[in-house]
């Protein structure tokens, strides 16, 4: 009987140790990040003759953007993982132009909800982990507006769109010992995959409206999260 009891105890300890080891293969993080950076409108191609020096974003433009981003990350053996975010972004870009020898400015602002999903490679460090990530970023909803300032420029309508971006990022996550708290710091660059290069494809003619979308989005981010 004692031998059976000892054997049962040994088997139980073996299974418990291997179950704990299996659980430790997977860990998670969740938290909130704040972001700030730039939105870029690239120079369109094939601008119609007579429009090259006019309004309507016929050239390149840029502006400031910011956002807030709850995040969740799943990691396997602490090396590979996936991060999904619910990203609220406010972006804008503006262009200064001269019309009839006067200075004018046109600006587009956009508010959008986005869903980035990044496949990540993590490199453990003494103070935390370094990561590199790639993946799509889907626009879920958007609102936009245009503002024109100057004596010789007229306002025009914008069209809300839902572009898909390809996002690359790198970052450092600082892990506070014994607390489970982490501080992520990161940089992301997102390329609009849905935006055509042709100017006439960026503008609706009936009714006239310019598609409100950034060509590139750059963001620095910092946040606070927990591991579990």
N, C-alpha and C positions, 0 to 999 in steps of 0.2 A: 504493500500500500504506500509506504514511504517513497519507494522508487517511482511509482505512478504519479504521486503528488509532485515529486521533484521534476519529473519529466514534463508534467503539465505546466508547472511554474516556468520551466525553461522555455517551452514552446510559447507561452504567453509573453514572456519578456522579449523573445525573438520577434514575434509579430508586432509587439508594441514599438520596439525600436525601429523596425522597418516601416511601420505606418508613420511614425514621427518623421523618419527620413524622407518619406514620399511627400508628406505635407510640406516639409521645408524646401522641396524642389520648386514650389510655387509661392510667390508672394505678390502683394498688391500695394498700390498707392492711390490715394484720392486727395483732392484739394482744390485750390483756386489759384489762378494766375491772372495777373494784370499785364497788359501788353501796350506798347506804343511804338510808332515807327512811321513809315512813309508809304503812300499809295502813288503809283506811277501809271500814267496813260502814255502808251508808246505812240510814236508818230505813225499815222495811218498811211497806207500806200494808195496810189491812184486817186488822189484828190481831184475832183473835177476842175477843169480850167475856169479861172475866175474866182475860185474859192480859196486858193492857196494862202492868201493873206487875210482871210476873213475870219469871222467867228465860227463857232461850232466845233472847236477842238480839232482843227485841221493839222495841228502840230503837237509836239510832246507837251506834257503837263505833269505836275507833281503836287503833292500836298501831304498833310499830316493825318495820321489815323491812330486810333486807340481802341482798346477793347477789354473785356473781362471773360474768363474762360475756366469754368469748372472742368476738372480732368479726372480720368480714371486710367490707371495703367496696370496691366497684368504682366508679370515676368516669370519666365521659366528658367530654372537653375541660375537665376540672377543675371543671365547674359543676353537672352533674347526676349522680346516682349512686344506688346501692342498697346498703344495709347489712343483713347477716344475722348474727344472734347465736345462740349457744347459752347460754341464760340460766338459771343455777341461782338460785332465790330462796327465802329463808326469810322468811315473813311471819307476822304475828300481829295480832290485835285483841282488846281486852278491854272489859268494861263493868262499872261499879260500880253495884250496885243495893241498895236497902234492903228487906229482907224481915222482917216481924215486928219492926220497930224495930232490926234488926241490919244491919251492913254486910257485903255479900257481893260477890264478884268472879267473873265468868265470863270465860274466855279460850279462844280458838281459835288454834292454831298450824298452819301449813301449810308443807310443803316441796314445791317443784315445779320441773320442768324446762320451760322455755318457749322458743319460737322466734319472736322479733320479726323482722319484715322491713319496713324503712323505706325509702320513696322519699325521696331527699334533694335539696335545693337547696343548693349550696355557693357562698359568696361569698368569693373570695380576698382576703386581707388581707396586710399587710406581714409579720406574724409568723406567718401560717398561714392558716386559713380559718374562717369562721362558717357554720353550717349550720342548716337547718330541715328537719324530717322528719315524715312521717305514714305509718302502715301498720298492719297487723294483728299481733297477738301471740297465738300459739297455745300452749295448755297441752298438753304432751306426756305428762306423768306427774305424779302428786301423791300425797302422804301427809299425814294430818292427825290432830290430837288435840284434845281439850277438857279443860280443867281448871277445876274449881269450888272456890272457897275461901270459907268462912264457915259459921256454925252452922246456917243454914236453907236451904241450897242443895244440890241433888243434881247429880252429874255426869250427862251424857247422851252419846250417841254422835254421831259426825260421819260424813258421807258424802263421800268423795273425788269431786271433779268435775273436768272439764277445760274451763273456760270459755275463750272467745275474747275478747280485749281489742282495743280500738282505741287505738293509742298515738300521741301527738304528742310531739315533742321539739325542743330547740334546744341548740346547743353551740358551743364554741370548740375548735379543734384547733391547738395550738401546735407549729410545725414547727421543729426544731433544724437550723440551716443545716449543709449538707455532711455530715450524718450519716445522713439518711434516717429519723431517729427522730422520732416525734410523741407529743404528750401531749394526749389528748382530755379535755375537761371538759364535762359535759352535765347537763341536767335533762330528765326524762321524766315525763309524766302518762298513765296508762292507765285507760280506762273499760271496765268489764266489760259486754260486749254480750250475754252469755248469762244473766245473773242477772235473774229476774223481780222485779217490785216487790211483788207480793202475798206476804204472810207465809206463807200456806198453801202457796204454790208453792216456798218456800225450805226447807220442812221435809217430810221423809218421815214418814208415820204408821205404816207397817207394814213393818219395825220402825221405831220413832221414831228419827230422825236429822236433824240440821241440816246443810244443804249448806255445806261449808267453802270459802268463796270471798270474796275482797275485792270490794267494789263499785268502789273506786278504788285505784290504786297510784301513789304518787309516789316518784321516785328521783332522787337526785343521784349522779353518777358521775364517776370520774376513772380514767385508765388510762395505759398505755404501749404503743406500737405502732411498727411500721416501715412505710415506704413502699417499694414496688418496682414 
